[in-house]
């Protein structure tokens, strides 16, 4: 009877350990309670699925950014919309997917003239989204934007 009891105790302890490991790993890659709802901004057009049409009269309300928010020779990442907007030359705005073509990580920011992925340091040109440093081997997908006055919106 002691063999059965000892075996049952070992199986129970092993099962509890496995449950603890699985519980710890189950939230990997998901937003934490701190991340969920931490943004007080209204959802973007990309998040709500609404379309910002030319002539809608409400482009400022659906704007990703103001033109003055995007530095010349640099850019900004908009995590909620999953895009990065750049200004390679004064008055020339470009938009690319912020999802790295290497393994799907979100790019972290713009350093100099490169859009940088923090996962494996892939770098992409702010001018055309092309790879300037691997391991990525495909460019970032270009996205259409509309510049209306000082507002930049997804087209």
Backbone as JSON Lines, residues from 0, in Angstrom:
{"i":0,"aa":"X","n":[0.81,-1.19,0.0],"ca":[0.0,0.0,0.0],"c":[0.86,1.26,0.0]}
{"i":1,"aa":"X","n":[2.06,1.21,0.63],"ca":[2.92,2.39,0.63],"c":[3.45,2.7,-0.74]}
{"i":2,"aa":"X","n":[3.67,1.7,-1.63],"ca":[4.12,1.97,-2.99],"c":[3.06,2.75,-3.75]}
{"i":3,"aa":"X","n":[1.82,2.38,-3.6],"ca":[0.74,3.07,-4.27],"c":[0.63,4.51,-3.76]}
{"i":4,"aa":"X","n":[0.73,4.69,-2.48],"ca":[0.64,6.03,-1.89],"c":[1.81,6.9,-2.34]}
{"i":5,"aa":"X","n":[3.01,6.32,-2.31],"ca":[4.19,7.06,-2.74],"c":[4.07,7.43,-4.22]}
{"i":6,"aa":"X","n":[3.62,6.51,-5.04],"ca":[3.45,6.74,-6.48],"c":[2.4,7.83,-6.7]}
{"i":7,"aa":"X","n":[1.31,7.78,-5.96],"ca":[0.24,8.78,-6.1],"c":[0.75,10.17,-5.72]}
{"i":8,"aa":"X","n":[1.54,10.23,-4.66],"ca":[2.11,11.51,-4.23],"c":[3.05,12.06,-5.3]}
{"i":9,"aa":"X","n":[3.89,11.22,-5.89],"ca":[4.83,11.67,-6.92],"c":[4.09,12.14,-8.17]}
{"i":10,"aa":"X","n":[3.08,11.41,-8.57],"ca":[2.29,11.82,-9.73],"c":[1.56,13.13,-9.46]}
{"i":11,"aa":"X","n":[1.03,13.27,-8.27],"ca":[0.34,14.51,-7.91],"c":[1.27,15.71,-7.9]}
{"i":12,"aa":"X","n":[2.47,15.52,-7.35],"ca":[3.45,16.61,-7.31],"c":[3.9,16.97,-8.72]}
{"i":13,"aa":"X","n":[4.13,15.95,-9.55],"ca":[4.52,16.2,-10.95],"c":[3.43,16.93,-11.7]}
{"i":14,"aa":"X","n":[2.17,16.53,-11.48],"ca":[1.04,17.19,-12.13],"c":[0.9,18.64,-11.7]}
{"i":15,"aa":"X","n":[1.11,18.9,-10.41],"ca":[1.02,20.28,-9.92],"c":[2.12,21.15,-10.52]}
{"i":16,"aa":"X","n":[3.32,20.57,-10.64],"ca":[4.43,21.32,-11.25],"c":[4.15,21.63,-12.71]}
{"i":17,"aa":"X","n":[3.61,20.65,-13.43],"ca":[3.27,20.86,-14.84],"c":[2.19,21.93,-14.97]}
{"i":18,"aa":"X","n":[1.2,21.9,-14.11],"ca":[0.13,22.91,-14.14],"c":[0.7,24.31,-13.9]}
{"i":19,"aa":"X","n":[1.65,24.42,-12.98],"ca":[2.26,25.72,-12.7],"c":[3.03,26.25,-13.91]}
{"i":20,"aa":"X","n":[3.77,25.35,-14.58],"ca":[4.53,25.76,-15.76],"c":[3.59,26.19,-16.87]}
{"i":21,"aa":"X","n":[2.55,25.42,-17.13],"ca":[1.61,25.76,-18.19],"c":[0.88,27.06,-17.9]}
{"i":22,"aa":"X","n":[0.54,27.3,-16.66],"ca":[-0.12,28.55,-16.29],"c":[0.82,29.73,-16.52]}
{"i":23,"aa":"X","n":[2.07,29.57,-16.15],"ca":[3.04,30.66,-16.32],"c":[3.25,30.99,-17.79]}
{"i":24,"aa":"X","n":[3.2,29.99,-18.66],"ca":[3.46,30.2,-20.08],"c":[2.21,30.61,-20.86]}
{"i":25,"aa":"X","n":[1.04,30.44,-20.29],"ca":[-0.18,30.68,-21.05],"c":[-0.38,32.12,-21.45]}
{"i":26,"aa":"X","n":[0.19,33.08,-20.74],"ca":[-0.02,34.48,-21.07],"c":[1.06,35.07,-21.96]}
{"i":27,"aa":"X","n":[2.01,34.25,-22.45],"ca":[3.11,34.76,-23.25],"c":[2.59,35.43,-24.51]}
{"i":28,"aa":"X","n":[2.99,36.68,-24.75],"ca":[2.63,37.4,-25.96],"c":[1.28,38.08,-25.9]}
{"i":29,"aa":"X","n":[0.53,37.88,-24.81],"ca":[-0.77,38.52,-24.69],"c":[-0.62,39.8,-23.87]}
{"i":30,"aa":"X","n":[-1.5,40.77,-24.1],"ca":[-1.41,42.0,-23.31],"c":[-1.66,41.71,-21.84]}
{"i":31,"aa":"X","n":[-0.91,42.39,-21.0],"ca":[-1.14,42.26,-19.56],"c":[-2.28,43.17,-19.16]}
{"i":32,"aa":"X","n":[-2.71,43.04,-17.92],"ca":[-3.79,43.9,-17.43],"c":[-3.38,45.37,-17.52]}
{"i":33,"aa":"X","n":[-2.07,45.64,-17.34],"ca":[-1.59,47.02,-17.44],"c":[-1.67,47.53,-18.87]}
{"i":34,"aa":"X","n":[-1.43,46.62,-19.86],"ca":[-1.46,47.02,-21.26],"c":[-2.89,47.19,-21.76]}
{"i":35,"aa":"X","n":[-3.78,46.32,-21.32],"ca":[-5.15,46.36,-21.8],"c":[-5.83,47.61,-21.27]}
{"i":36,"aa":"X","n":[-6.31,48.41,-22.17],"ca":[-7.03,49.61,-21.77],"c":[-6.14,50.73,-21.3]}
{"i":37,"aa":"X","n":[-4.83,50.63,-21.46],"ca":[-3.96,51.7,-20.99],"c":[-4.01,52.9,-21.92]}
{"i":38,"aa":"X","n":[-4.48,52.69,-23.13],"ca":[-4.56,53.79,-24.07],"c":[-5.91,54.47,-23.92]}
{"i":39,"aa":"X","n":[-5.9,55.75,-23.7],"ca":[-7.15,56.48,-23.56],"c":[-7.6,57.07,-24.89]}
{"i":40,"aa":"X","n":[-6.78,56.87,-25.93],"ca":[-7.13,57.42,-27.24],"c":[-8.25,56.61,-27.86]}
{"i":41,"aa":"X","n":[-9.05,57.26,-28.69],"ca":[-10.11,56.57,-29.4],"c":[-9.49,55.62,-30.41]}
{"i":42,"aa":"X","n":[-10.2,54.52,-30.74],"ca":[-9.64,53.58,-31.71],"c":[-9.44,54.24,-33.06]}
{"i":43,"aa":"X","n":[-8.38,53.82,-33.74],"ca":[-8.09,54.38,-35.05],"c":[-9.01,53.79,-36.09]}
{"i":44,"aa":"X","n":[-9.0,54.36,-37.28],"ca":[-9.81,53.86,-38.38],"c":[-9.43,52.42,-38.7]}
{"i":45,"aa":"X","n":[-8.15,52.1,-38.59],"ca":[-7.7,50.75,-38.89],"c":[-8.26,49.76,-37.87]}
{"i":46,"aa":"X","n":[-8.38,50.18,-36.6],"ca":[-8.88,49.29,-35.56],"c":[-10.38,49.07,-35.67]}
{"i":47,"aa":"X","n":[-11.11,50.1,-36.03],"ca":[-12.56,49.99,-36.08],"c":[-13.05,49.47,-37.41]}
{"i":48,"aa":"X","n":[-12.16,49.44,-38.39],"ca":[-12.55,48.98,-39.71],"c":[-13.26,50.05,-40.51]}
{"i":49,"aa":"X","n":[-13.37,51.25,-39.98],"ca":[-14.03,52.32,-40.72],"c":[-13.07,52.88,-41.76]}
{"i":50,"aa":"X","n":[-13.64,53.41,-42.79],"ca":[-12.81,53.9,-43.89],"c":[-12.78,55.42,-43.84]}
{"i":51,"aa":"X","n":[-11.61,55.99,-44.02],"ca":[-11.48,57.43,-44.09],"c":[-11.49,57.8,-45.55]}
{"i":52,"aa":"X","n":[-12.63,58.23,-46.03],"ca":[-12.77,58.54,-47.45],"c":[-12.47,60.0,-47.69]}
{"i":53,"aa":"X","n":[-11.95,60.28,-48.87],"ca":[-11.72,61.67,-49.25],"c":[-13.05,62.37,-49.27]}
{"i":54,"aa":"X","n":[-13.1,63.52,-48.67],"ca":[-14.34,64.27,-48.64],"c":[-15.25,63.86,-47.5]}
{"i":55,"aa":"X","n":[-14.79,63.03,-46.58],"ca":[-15.64,62.64,-45.46],"c":[-15.84,63.82,-44.52]}
{"i":56,"aa":"X","n":[-14.98,64.82,-44.62],"ca":[-15.12,66.02,-43.8],"c":[-14.64,65.83,-42.38]}
{"i":57,"aa":"X","n":[-14.16,64.65,-42.04],"ca":[-13.76,64.38,-40.67],"c":[-12.36,63.79,-40.61]}
{"i":58,"aa":"X","n":[-11.49,64.17,-41.55],"ca":[-10.15,63.58,-41.61],"c":[-9.32,63.92,-40.38]}
{"i":59,"aa":"X","n":[-9.51,65.08,-39.78],"ca":[-8.74,65.45,-38.6],"c":[-9.08,64.53,-37.43]}
{"i":60,"aa":"X","n":[-10.33,64.11,-37.31],"ca":[-10.73,63.23,-36.22],"c":[-10.14,61.83,-36.38]}
{"i":61,"aa":"X","n":[-9.9,61.39,-37.6],"ca":[-9.35,60.06,-37.86],"c":[-7.86,60.09,-38.15]}
{"i":62,"aa":"X","n":[-7.21,61.2,-37.9],"ca":[-5.8,61.37,-38.25],"c":[-4.91,60.46,-37.4]}
{"i":63,"aa":"X","n":[-3.91,59.9,-38.06],"ca":[-2.86,59.17,-37.34],"c":[-1.97,60.17,-36.61]}
{"i":64,"aa":"X","n":[-1.65,61.23,-37.32],"ca":[-0.72,62.22,-36.77],"c":[-0.86,63.53,-37.52]}
{"i":65,"aa":"X","n":[-0.2,64.52,-36.99],"ca":[-0.05,65.79,-37.7],"c":[1.29,65.71,-38.42]}
{"i":66,"aa":"X","n":[1.39,66.41,-39.52],"ca":[2.64,66.4,-40.28],"c":[3.82,66.86,-39.43]}
{"i":67,"aa":"X","n":[3.58,67.76,-38.5],"ca":[4.65,68.26,-37.63],"c":[5.14,67.21,-36.63]}
{"i":68,"aa":"X","n":[4.36,66.12,-36.43],"ca":[4.76,65.05,-35.52],"c":[5.82,64.13,-36.13]}
{"i":69,"aa":"X","n":[5.96,64.16,-37.46],"ca":[6.87,63.25,-38.15],"c":[8.14,64.02,-38.51]}
{"i":70,"aa":"X","n":[9.27,63.68,-37.91],"ca":[10.5,64.43,-38.19],"c":[11.02,64.2,-39.61]}
{"i":71,"aa":"X","n":[11.55,65.26,-40.21],"ca":[12.19,65.13,-41.52],"c":[13.41,64.23,-41.36]}
{"i":72,"aa":"X","n":[13.54,63.24,-42.26],"ca":[14.64,62.29,-42.17],"c":[14.42,61.23,-41.1]}
{"i":73,"aa":"X","n":[13.19,61.07,-40.64],"ca":[12.88,60.09,-39.58],"c":[11.46,59.59,-39.71]}
{"i":74,"aa":"X","n":[10.89,59.18,-38.6],"ca":[9.52,58.69,-38.62],"c":[9.02,58.33,-37.24]}
{"i":75,"aa":"X","n":[7.78,57.88,-37.19],"ca":[7.13,57.48,-35.95],"c":[6.35,56.19,-36.16]}
{"i":76,"aa":"X","n":[6.35,55.31,-35.16],"ca":[5.59,54.07,-35.2],"c":[4.25,54.31,-34.5]}
{"i":77,"aa":"X","n":[3.18,53.83,-35.11],"ca":[1.84,53.92,-34.54],"c":[1.37,52.49,-34.28]}
{"i":78,"aa":"X","n":[1.62,52.02,-33.03],"ca":[1.4,50.63,-32.68],"c":[-0.05,50.19,-32.87]}
{"i":79,"aa":"X","n":[-0.99,51.03,-32.48],"ca":[-2.41,50.66,-32.58],"c":[-2.82,50.43,-34.03]}
{"i":80,"aa":"X","n":[-2.31,51.22,-34.94],"ca":[-2.65,51.1,-36.36],"c":[-1.72,50.14,-37.09]}
{"i":81,"aa":"X","n":[-0.66,49.66,-36.4],"ca":[0.31,48.73,-36.98],"c":[1.0,49.32,-38.22]}
{"i":82,"aa":"X","n":[1.36,50.61,-38.14],"ca":[2.05,51.27,-39.24],"c":[3.18,52.15,-38.7]}
{"i":83,"aa":"X","n":[4.1,52.48,-39.59],"ca":[5.14,53.46,-39.3],"c":[5.05,54.51,-40.41]}
{"i":84,"aa":"X","n":[5.01,55.77,-40.03],"ca":[4.95,56.88,-40.99],"c":[6.3,57.58,-40.97]}
{"i":85,"aa":"X","n":[6.85,57.81,-42.16],"ca":[8.16,58.44,-42.27],"c":[8.08,59.69,-43.14]}
{"i":86,"aa":"X","n":[9.11,60.52,-43.01],"ca":[9.24,61.72,-43.85],"c":[10.69,61.77,-44.34]}
{"i":87,"aa":"X","n":[10.99,61.02,-45.42],"ca":[12.37,60.97,-45.91],"c":[12.91,62.34,-46.31]}
{"i":88,"aa":"X","n":[12.07,63.15,-46.96],"ca":[12.42,64.52,-47.35],"c":[11.29,65.43,-46.87]}
{"i":89,"aa":"X","n":[11.6,66.68,-46.69],"ca":[10.59,67.64,-46.23],"c":[9.36,67.58,-47.14]}
{"i":90,"aa":"X","n":[8.2,67.34,-46.54],"ca":[6.94,67.31,-47.27],"c":[6.61,66.0,-47.97]}
{"i":91,"aa":"X","n":[7.51,65.01,-47.91],"ca":[7.28,63.7,-48.54],"c":[7.02,62.67,-47.43]}
{"i":92,"aa":"X","n":[5.79,62.17,-47.35],"ca":[5.42,61.24,-46.3],"c":[5.2,59.85,-46.88]}
{"i":93,"aa":"X","n":[5.69,58.84,-46.17],"ca":[5.55,57.44,-46.57],"c":[4.96,56.67,-45.39]}
{"i":94,"aa":"X","n":[4.31,55.55,-45.7],"ca":[3.74,54.74,-44.64],"c":[3.99,53.27,-44.97]}
{"i":95,"aa":"X","n":[4.38,52.5,-43.95],"ca":[4.68,51.09,-44.1],"c":[4.06,50.3,-42.95]}
{"i":96,"aa":"X","n":[3.82,49.03,-43.19],"ca":[3.39,48.14,-42.12],"c":[4.48,48.14,-41.05]}
{"i":97,"aa":"X","n":[4.08,48.08,-39.79],"ca":[5.08,48.03,-38.72],"c":[5.41,46.6,-38.32]}
{"i":98,"aa":"X","n":[4.93,45.62,-39.1],"ca":[5.2,44.21,-38.82],"c":[6.44,43.78,-39.61]}
{"i":99,"aa":"X","n":[7.48,43.39,-38.9],"ca":[8.74,42.98,-39.53],"c":[8.51,41.74,-40.39]}
{"i":100,"aa":"X","n":[9.11,41.73,-41.56],"ca":[8.94,40.63,-42.5],"c":[9.8,39.42,-42.14]}
{"i":101,"aa":"X","n":[10.63,39.52,-41.11],"ca":[11.47,38.39,-40.71],"c":[10.65,37.37,-39.93]}
{"i":102,"aa":"X","n":[10.12,37.77,-38.76],"ca":[9.36,36.83,-37.94],"c":[8.11,37.46,-37.34]}
{"i":103,"aa":"X","n":[7.66,38.57,-37.91],"ca":[6.39,39.15,-37.49],"c":[6.41,39.99,-36.23]}
{"i":104,"aa":"X","n":[7.58,40.33,-35.73],"ca":[7.65,41.24,-34.57],"c":[7.23,42.64,-35.02]}
{"i":105,"aa":"X","n":[6.79,43.45,-34.08],"ca":[6.51,44.85,-34.38],"c":[7.81,45.63,-34.33]}
{"i":106,"aa":"X","n":[8.02,46.49,-35.33],"ca":[9.22,47.33,-35.3],"c":[9.16,48.23,-34.08]}
{"i":107,"aa":"X","n":[10.32,48.61,-33.59],"ca":[10.36,49.37,-32.35],"c":[10.44,50.87,-32.52]}
{"i":108,"aa":"X","n":[11.0,51.32,-33.63],"ca":[11.16,52.75,-33.81],"c":[12.01,53.05,-35.03]}
{"i":109,"aa":"X","n":[12.35,54.32,-35.15],"ca":[13.16,54.8,-36.26],"c":[14.44,55.37,-35.68]}
{"i":110,"aa":"X","n":[15.57,54.88,-36.21],"ca":[16.88,55.37,-35.8],"c":[17.57,55.89,-37.05]}
{"i":111,"aa":"X","n":[17.79,57.19,-37.1],"ca":[18.39,57.78,-38.3],"c":[17.48,57.56,-39.48]}
{"i":112,"aa":"X","n":[17.99,56.94,-40.53],"ca":[17.18,56.7,-41.73],"c":[16.69,55.25,-41.8]}
{"i":113,"aa":"X","n":[16.73,54.53,-40.67],"ca":[16.3,53.14,-40.63],"c":[15.12,52.93,-39.67]}
{"i":114,"aa":"X","n":[14.19,52.09,-40.11],"ca":[13.13,51.57,-39.25],"c":[13.72,50.31,-38.65]}
{"i":115,"aa":"X","n":[13.72,50.17,-37.32],"ca":[14.45,49.11,-36.65],"c":[13.51,48.14,-35.93]}
{"i":116,"aa":"X","n":[13.74,46.84,-36.17],"ca":[13.01,45.8,-35.45],"c":[13.86,45.36,-34.26]}
{"i":117,"aa":"X","n":[13.33,45.43,-33.05],"ca":[14.13,45.09,-31.88],"c":[14.37,43.59,-31.69]}
{"i":118,"aa":"X","n":[13.6,42.74,-32.37],"ca":[13.73,41.29,-32.16],"c":[15.06,40.74,-32.65]}
{"i":119,"aa":"X","n":[15.43,41.06,-33.9],"ca":[16.67,40.52,-34.45],"c":[17.48,41.59,-35.19]}
{"i":120,"aa":"X","n":[17.15,42.86,-34.95],"ca":[17.86,44.01,-35.49],"c":[17.76,44.15,-37.01]}
{"i":121,"aa":"X","n":[16.68,43.65,-37.6],"ca":[16.46,43.93,-39.02],"c":[16.22,45.42,-39.15]}
{"i":122,"aa":"X","n":[16.68,45.98,-40.26],"ca":[16.54,47.43,-40.5],"c":[15.97,47.64,-41.89]}
{"i":123,"aa":"X","n":[15.12,48.67,-42.0],"ca":[14.42,48.97,-43.24],"c":[14.55,50.46,-43.54]}
{"i":124,"aa":"X","n":[14.63,50.8,-44.82],"ca":[14.78,52.19,-45.26],"c":[13.49,52.97,-45.0]}
{"i":125,"aa":"X","n":[13.64,54.21,-44.51],"ca":[12.46,55.07,-44.32],"c":[11.92,55.57,-45.66]}
{"i":126,"aa":"X","n":[12.72,55.44,-46.72],"ca":[12.32,55.93,-48.04],"c":[11.39,54.98,-48.76]}
{"i":127,"aa":"X","n":[11.72,53.68,-48.74],"ca":[10.91,52.72,-49.51],"c":[10.62,51.42,-48.78]}
{"i":128,"aa":"X","n":[11.02,51.3,-47.52],"ca":[10.76,50.1,-46.73],"c":[11.66,48.93,-47.06]}
{"i":129,"aa":"X","n":[12.65,49.14,-47.94],"ca":[13.55,48.04,-48.33],"c":[14.47,47.67,-47.16]}
{"i":130,"aa":"X","n":[14.95,46.43,-47.2],"ca":[15.84,45.93,-46.15],"c":[17.21,46.58,-46.31]}
{"i":131,"aa":"X","n":[17.7,47.19,-45.23],"ca":[19.05,47.74,-45.23],"c":[20.0,46.87,-44.42]}
{"i":132,"aa":"X","n":[19.44,46.01,-43.54],"ca":[20.23,45.07,-42.75],"c":[19.32,43.92,-42.33]}
{"i":133,"aa":"X","n":[19.75,42.67,-42.63],"ca":[18.96,41.48,-42.3],"c":[19.0,41.15,-40.84]}
{"i":134,"aa":"X","n":[18.32,40.1,-40.48],"ca":[18.0,38.91,-41.23],"c":[16.75,38.99,-42.12]}
{"i":135,"aa":"X","n":[15.92,40.01,-42.01],"ca":[14.77,40.12,-42.91],"c":[15.28,40.16,-44.34]}
{"i":136,"aa":"X","n":[14.51,39.57,-45.27],"ca":[14.93,39.63,-46.67],"c":[13.84,40.18,-47.59]}
{"i":137,"aa":"X","n":[12.72,40.62,-47.0],"ca":[11.66,41.26,-47.78],"c":[11.38,42.63,-47.2]}
{"i":138,"aa":"X","n":[11.01,43.59,-48.04],"ca":[10.72,44.95,-47.55],"c":[9.43,44.99,-46.74]}
{"i":139,"aa":"X","n":[9.29,46.06,-45.96],"ca":[8.03,46.3,-45.27],"c":[6.96,46.64,-46.3]}
{"i":140,"aa":"X","n":[5.74,46.2,-46.05],"ca":[4.63,46.49,-46.97],"c":[4.28,47.96,-46.9]}
{"i":141,"aa":"X","n":[4.2,48.6,-48.08],"ca":[3.83,50.01,-48.12],"c":[2.32,50.14,-47.94]}
{"i":142,"aa":"X","n":[1.89,51.15,-47.2],"ca":[0.48,51.42,-46.95],"c":[0.14,52.79,-47.52]}
{"i":143,"aa":"X","n":[-1.08,52.93,-47.98],"ca":[-1.53,54.21,-48.54],"c":[-1.96,55.15,-47.42]}
{"i":144,"aa":"X","n":[-1.51,56.39,-47.54],"ca":[-1.93,57.43,-46.6],"c":[-2.41,58.63,-47.39]}
{"i":145,"aa":"X","n":[-3.1,59.52,-46.68],"ca":[-3.56,60.76,-47.28],"c":[-3.1,61.9,-46.38]}
{"i":146,"aa":"X","n":[-2.46,62.88,-46.99],"ca":[-2.05,64.08,-46.26],"c":[-3.02,65.19,-46.67]}
{"i":147,"aa":"X","n":[-3.78,65.66,-45.69],"ca":[-4.78,66.7,-45.92],"c":[-4.47,67.85,-44.97]}
{"i":148,"aa":"X","n":[-3.88,68.91,-45.51],"ca":[-3.45,70.01,-44.67],"c":[-2.32,69.53,-43.78]}
{"i":149,"aa":"X","n":[-2.54,69.56,-42.47],"ca":[-1.5,69.08,-41.55],"c":[-1.87,67.73,-40.94]}
{"i":150,"aa":"X","n":[-2.9,67.05,-41.47],"ca":[-3.33,65.75,-40.95],"c":[-2.9,64.61,-41.87]}
{"i":151,"aa":"X","n":[-2.43,63.54,-41.26],"ca":[-2.07,62.32,-41.98],"c":[-3.05,61.23,-41.56]}
{"i":152,"aa":"X","n":[-3.74,60.63,-42.55],"ca":[-4.69,59.56,-42.28],"c":[-4.36,58.36,-43.17]}
{"i":153,"aa":"X","n":[-4.78,57.19,-42.74],"ca":[-4.68,56.01,-43.61],"c":[-5.7,56.18,-44.72]}
{"i":154,"aa":"X","n":[-5.31,55.87,-45.96],"ca":[-6.22,56.04,-47.08],"c":[-7.15,54.85,-47.21]}
